[in-house]
Amino acid sequence: MMNQIHNFLENYQLDSPQPDLFGSTFSHPTKIFFSPNSDKKISNFQNEFWTAKQRKSCSLHEISYRACFKAELPSFFINLLTKENDVVYDPFSGRGTTAIEAALQKRQIISNDVNPLSQIFAEARLEIPNIQDVVRRLEGIKISKKFSAGIDLSMFFEKETLHEILSLKNYLQKKRDSKSEDGVDRWIRMVATNRLTGHSSGFFSVYTLPPNQAISAKKQAEINAKNNRRAEYRDTKSIIAKKSQSLLRSLSHEQKENLHQAKKTAIFLNESAASTAKILANSVNLIVTSPPFLDVVDYASDNWLRCWFNGIDQFELQKKISSHSKIEQWNKFIFSCFSEFYRVVKPGGYVAFEVGEVKNGKIKLEDHVLPIGLNVGFNCIAVIVNSQTFTKTSNIWGVINNKKGTNSNRIVLFQKS
């Protein structure tokens, strides 16, 4: 199987008719080299294996989240390495890209993340609502001025807008507490969480950073003063309905049915990736994931406002999220995760582990992941380097032309024998 995968990668050409995994080959556009810092002869394949263009995948993926990969990444490995009804697992699920893409492709899914926001973003997108039901539900939510935010949010939201947000927050909390929250409620929660802050009138807030980053209240007040801006009224219900239509715009009837079927067996966990006892041993066909990259991204602080809206304690969450400033600490954490991966992956199953370069390119994380995966018992099939141009949002958080921050996609592919 390794030779067949190598042959496929070597002859890959994006946007051209592809050779079948077991079929004929043609030209050789892929750059091939060996890992320089490994005792093993590990083949590296560098090419543009999936598009750098925005919004090429299903519209349902258009949920903003810090440091998330494109849907084309898991799609590549799901198509290459699994078949229908296979189990695909993401232990660091983030916004749920792997889970949603796997569900769209008729796979069973397991999604895990210590951040409860992950399930909020992913689960709702398996329960596709009728847009008329969303609008009717929104219309039925009464707006009250009696609720308090508990903190000053005037630098983000206009007064009437904040009343609407607080009324929605209270409604959703009551539904959750009474265990009467249904798929439409979960959808509204997911969309509203995504629309809290951003840099256009399609968000509830005044102009701020992109929606995958919520800066502090103090910093936002400074930005407002510097740019002579103040929050204007936003029709939150209209924004939620409009974003809902946008998310659903490209979904086919078949895709909706695939998501519905995936929901029946979907498993959502809120555990450390190193300890997932609820996942049966030898039950997973493919893991596609990307771990926290040392201290490049502060996931809890970036999501503080989303946590507030959903009643999640940001400071308790910060204690649970693994954030390591030293490579030795990171290695220890990743080793514990890989030990658990080896337990849950079936013999013959795969782990596609996306890593990058950090510390301005001084540390290549695949050099550390390779020996860890081998030491727990996996075989390394290849290192796959996807070369592409970064987006503006990526540049904002320190990813610039493959030189700073996390690199473009670098995936270490393992197999359990």
NUFITOR-436957 format. One line per field, with one value per residue (C-alpha): residue number from 1; residue in three letters; x, y, z. Coordinates in steps of 0.5 Angstrom, whole numbers, m for minus. Each point is the difference from the previous one (the first is absolute). Example, Ala and Ser with C-alpha at 12.3 -4.5 7.8 and 13.67 -1.06 7.14 Angstrom:
resi	c(1/2) $
resn	c(ALA/SER) $
x	c(25/2) $
y	c(m9/7) $
z	c(16/m2) $
END
This chain:
resi	c(1/2/3/4/5/6/7/8/9/10/11/12/13/14/15/16/17/18/19/20/21/22/23/24/25/26/27/28/29/30/31/32/33/34/35/36/37/38/39/40/41/42/43/44/45/46/47/48/49/50/51/52/53/54/55/56/57/58/59/60/61/62/63/64/65/66/67/68/69/70/71/72/73/74/75/76/77/78/79/80/81/82/83/84/85/86/87/88/89/90/91/92/93/94/95/96/97/98/99/100/101/102/103/104/105/106/107/108/109/110/111/112/113/114/115/116/117/118/119/120/121/122/123/124/125/126/127/128/129/130/131/132/133/134/135/136/137/138/139/140/141/142/143/144/145/146/147/148/149/150/151/152/153/154/155/156/157/158/159/160/161/162/163/164/165/166/167/168/169/170/171/172/173/174/175/176/177/178/179/180/181/182/183/184/185/186/187/188/189/190/191/192/193/194/195/196/197/198/199/200/201/202/203/204/205/206/207/208/209/210/211/212/213/214/215/216/217/218/219/220/221/222/223/224/225/226/227/228/229/230/231/232/233/234/235/236/237/238/239/240/241/242/243/244/245/246/247/248/249/250/251/252/253/254/255/256/257/258/259/260/261/262/263/264/265/266/267/268/269/270/271/272/273/274/275/276/277/278/279/280/281/282/283/284/285/286/287/288/289/290/291/292/293/294/295/296/297/298/299/300/301/302/303/304/305/306/307/308/309/310/311/312/313/314/315/316/317/318/319/320/321/322/323/324/325/326/327/328/329/330/331/332/333/334/335/336/337/338/339/340/341/342/343/344/345/346/347/348/349/350/351/352/353/354/355/356/357/358/359/360/361/362/363/364/365/366/367/368/369/370/371/372/373/374/375/376/377/378/379/380/381/382/383/384/385/386/387/388/389/390/391/392/393/394/395/396/397/398/399/400/401/402/403/404/405/406/407/408/409/410/411/412/413/414/415/416/417) $
resn	c(MET/MET/ASN/GLN/ILE/HIS/ASN/PHE/LEU/GLU/ASN/TYR/GLN/LEU/ASP/SER/PRO/GLN/PRO/ASP/LEU/PHE/GLY/SER/THR/PHE/SER/HIS/PRO/THR/LYS/ILE/PHE/PHE/SER/PRO/ASN/SER/ASP/LYS/LYS/ILE/SER/ASN/PHE/GLN/ASN/GLU/PHE/TRP/THR/ALA/LYS/GLN/ARG/LYS/SER/CYS/SER/LEU/HIS/GLU/ILE/SER/TYR/ARG/ALA/CYS/PHE/LYS/ALA/GLU/LEU/PRO/SER/PHE/PHE/ILE/ASN/LEU/LEU/THR/LYS/GLU/ASN/ASP/VAL/VAL/TYR/ASP/PRO/PHE/SER/GLY/ARG/GLY/THR/THR/ALA/ILE/GLU/ALA/ALA/LEU/GLN/LYS/ARG/GLN/ILE/ILE/SER/ASN/ASP/VAL/ASN/PRO/LEU/SER/GLN/ILE/PHE/ALA/GLU/ALA/ARG/LEU/GLU/ILE/PRO/ASN/ILE/GLN/ASP/VAL/VAL/ARG/ARG/LEU/GLU/GLY/ILE/LYS/ILE/SER/LYS/LYS/PHE/SER/ALA/GLY/ILE/ASP/LEU/SER/MET/PHE/PHE/GLU/LYS/GLU/THR/LEU/HIS/GLU/ILE/LEU/SER/LEU/LYS/ASN/TYR/LEU/GLN/LYS/LYS/ARG/ASP/SER/LYS/SER/GLU/ASP/GLY/VAL/ASP/ARG/TRP/ILE/ARG/MET/VAL/ALA/THR/ASN/ARG/LEU/THR/GLY/HIS/SER/SER/GLY/PHE/PHE/SER/VAL/TYR/THR/LEU/PRO/PRO/ASN/GLN/ALA/ILE/SER/ALA/LYS/LYS/GLN/ALA/GLU/ILE/ASN/ALA/LYS/ASN/ASN/ARG/ARG/ALA/GLU/TYR/ARG/ASP/THR/LYS/SER/ILE/ILE/ALA/LYS/LYS/SER/GLN/SER/LEU/LEU/ARG/SER/LEU/SER/HIS/GLU/GLN/LYS/GLU/ASN/LEU/HIS/GLN/ALA/LYS/LYS/THR/ALA/ILE/PHE/LEU/ASN/GLU/SER/ALA/ALA/SER/THR/ALA/LYS/ILE/LEU/ALA/ASN/SER/VAL/ASN/LEU/ILE/VAL/THR/SER/PRO/PRO/PHE/LEU/ASP/VAL/VAL/ASP/TYR/ALA/SER/ASP/ASN/TRP/LEU/ARG/CYS/TRP/PHE/ASN/GLY/ILE/ASP/GLN/PHE/GLU/LEU/GLN/LYS/LYS/ILE/SER/SER/HIS/SER/LYS/ILE/GLU/GLN/TRP/ASN/LYS/PHE/ILE/PHE/SER/CYS/PHE/SER/GLU/PHE/TYR/ARG/VAL/VAL/LYS/PRO/GLY/GLY/TYR/VAL/ALA/PHE/GLU/VAL/GLY/GLU/VAL/LYS/ASN/GLY/LYS/ILE/LYS/LEU/GLU/ASP/HIS/VAL/LEU/PRO/ILE/GLY/LEU/ASN/VAL/GLY/PHE/ASN/CYS/ILE/ALA/VAL/ILE/VAL/ASN/SER/GLN/THR/PHE/THR/LYS/THR/SER/ASN/ILE/TRP/GLY/VAL/ILE/ASN/ASN/LYS/LYS/GLY/THR/ASN/SER/ASN/ARG/ILE/VAL/LEU/PHE/GLN/LYS/SER) $
x	c(0/6/2/m7/0/7/m2/m6/3/6/m5/m5/m2/m5/m6/2/m3/3/3/m4/4/1/0/5/4/2/5/4/m1/1/6/3/5/2/m1/7/m1/m2/4/m6/0/m7/m2/m3/m4/m1/m6/m6/m4/m7/m2/3/m7/m5/m7/1/m3/m7/m3/m2/8/0/0/6/5/7/5/m4/2/m4/m5/4/5/m4/m4/6/2/m7/m1/7/0/m7/m7/m7/m2/7/1/4/3/2/3/1/m6/0/m6/m1/2/3/m7/m4/4/0/m8/m1/4/m4/5/m2/3/3/2/4/2/1/m3/m8/0/2/m6/m4/2/0/m6/m5/3/m2/m8/m1/m6/m6/2/m7/0/6/m3/m7/4/4/m6/m3/6/m2/4/1/4/0/6/7/7/4/5/1/m1/m2/7/m2/m8/m5/m5/m6/4/3/m7/m2/6/m1/m7/2/6/m6/m4/5/2/m7/m1/7/m2/m6/2/m5/5/m1/4/m3/2/7/1/m2/5/5/m1/m1/7/3/m3/2/6/3/2/m6/m8/m1/2/m3/6/3/6/5/5/m2/m5/5/3/m4/5/m1/m5/6/3/m6/m2/7/m1/m7/3/6/m5/m6/m4/m6/m5/m6/m7/0/m6/3/m6/1/7/m1/m5/5/6/m5/m2/8/2/m6/1/4/m3/m3/m6/5/5/m5/m2/7/1/m7/3/6/m3/m3/7/4/4/2/5/2/7/7/2/5/m6/m6/m3/m6/3/0/7/2/m7/3/2/3/2/1/2/4/3/1/7/4/m2/m2/m7/m4/m6/m4/2/m2/m7/m2/m6/m2/1/m4/m6/0/1/6/6/5/5/m2/1/7/2/m2/3/7/4/8/5/6/1/1/m6/m4/4/m3/m7/0/3/m5/m5/3/0/m8/0/3/m5/m6/2/m1/6/1/m3/3/2/1/3/1/5/4/6/1/4/2/1/5/m4/m3/m5/0/7/m3/m6/3/4/m6/m4/5/1/m7/0/m3/4/1/m2/2/0/m4/1/m5/3/m5/m1/m3/m6/0/m3/6/4/m3/2/7/0/4/2/2/5/m3/m5/m3/2/m5/m2/5/m3/3/m4/1/m3/m2/3) $
y	c(0/5/m1/1/7/2/m1/4/6/0/0/5/6/5/2/m6/m6/m5/m7/m5/m2/m7/3/3/6/6/6/1/7/m2/2/m6/0/m4/3/3/m1/m7/m7/m3/1/4/2/7/3/7/3/4/m6/4/7/6/4/2/m3/m6/m5/0/6/m3/0/8/0/5/m3/1/m4/m5/m4/0/m5/m2/m3/m5/m1/m2/m6/m2/m1/m4/m4/m2/m2/1/m2/0/4/7/3/7/0/8/1/8/3/m8/1/m8/m2/4/m2/m7/0/3/m6/m5/m2/m1/5/1/7/2/7/3/6/m1/5/m5/m4/6/1/m7/m3/5/m1/m7/2/4/4/3/7/2/m4/5/6/m2/m2/7/4/m4/2/6/6/3/5/m3/m4/2/m2/0/3/7/m2/7/0/m6/1/6/0/m3/m5/m2/m1/m5/m4/m1/m2/m5/m2/m1/m4/m5/m1/m1/m5/m4/0/m3/m5/3/2/m3/0/7/3/m3/3/7/m1/m2/6/5/m2/1/7/3/4/2/5/1/2/m8/0/2/5/6/m1/m4/m6/m6/m4/m6/5/4/5/3/5/5/m1/1/7/2/m2/4/6/0/m1/4/m6/m2/m6/1/m4/m7/m4/m6/m5/3/m2/m7/m1/3/m4/m7/1/1/m6/m4/3/m6/m6/m5/m5/m6/4/2/m7/m2/5/m3/m7/2/3/m7/m3/7/0/7/0/5/m3/0/m3/m4/m4/m1/m7/1/m2/m7/m3/m2/4/6/m1/7/6/6/6/6/1/6/3/2/7/3/0/2/m4/2/7/1/m3/4/3/m6/m4/6/m1/m7/0/m3/2/2/0/m7/m2/3/m5/m6/2/m2/6/m2/6/m6/m5/m5/1/0/m7/m3/2/m3/m6/m1/1/m4/m6/1/0/m6/m3/2/m1/m6/m4/2/7/7/6/7/4/8/3/7/4/4/5/3/m6/m2/m6/m5/m4/m6/m1/m1/m4/m5/m4/1/m4/m5/m1/m2/m5/4/m1/7/0/7/7/4/7/4/7/6/7/3/4/7/m3/m5/6/3/m5/m1/m5/4/m3/m7/4/2/m3/m7/m2/m2/m7/m5/m7/m6/m6/m7/m7/m5/m7) $
z	c(0/1/m7/m2/4/m2/m8/1/4/m5/m6/3/m4/3/m5/m5/m1/6/m1/4/7/m4/m7/m5/1/m5/2/6/3/7/4/3/6/6/7/2/8/0/1/m5/m7/0/m7/0/m6/m1/m5/0/2/1/m2/3/m2/5/0/m4/4/3/2/7/2/0/8/2/5/2/m3/m4/m6/m7/m1/m6/5/3/m6/m3/5/1/m8/0/6/2/m3/1/8/2/7/m1/7/1/7/0/m4/0/m4/m2/m7/0/3/m5/m6/2/1/m7/m3/4/5/8/4/7/2/6/3/7/m2/0/m6/m4/1/m1/m7/m2/3/m3/m7/0/1/m6/2/m5/m1/2/6/2/m2/4/6/0/0/6/4/4/1/7/3/7/m1/2/m4/7/m4/m4/m7/m3/m4/m4/0/m1/6/m4/m3/7/2/m6/2/7/m1/m5/5/5/m4/m2/7/2/m5/1/8/m1/m5/m5/m5/m7/m7/m2/7/m1/m7/3/5/m5/m5/6/3/m7/m1/6/m2/m7/m5/m4/1/0/7/7/2/m2/m5/3/m1/m5/4/2/5/5/3/7/2/1/m6/m4/3/m2/m7/0/3/m5/m6/3/m1/5/0/m5/1/m3/m2/4/m3/m7/0/3/m5/m6/3/0/m7/m2/3/m3/m7/m3/4/m5/3/0/4/5/0/1/6/3/0/3/6/2/2/1/6/3/6/4/3/0/m7/4/4/m4/4/m4/m6/m1/m2/m7/m2/m5/m7/m1/5/m3/4/2/7/4/m3/6/3/m7/1/6/m1/7/m1/m7/2/6/m3/m3/7/3/m4/1/7/0/5/m4/6/2/m8/0/5/m4/m7/m1/m1/0/m1/0/m5/5/4/m7/m2/7/m2/m7/2/5/m5/m5/5/0/m8/0/4/m3/m8/m3/m3/m7/2/m1/4/m4/5/m3/3/m2/1/7/3/m7/m3/5/2/m5/4/m5/3/7/m2/m5/6/5/m5/m2/8/1/m5/m7/m6/m4/m7/m2/2/m5/m1/m3/m3/m1/1/7/1/3/6/1/m1/6/5/m3/m6/m5/m7/4/4/6/5/m2/m7/m5/1/2/1/3/m2/4/m1/6/m2) $
END
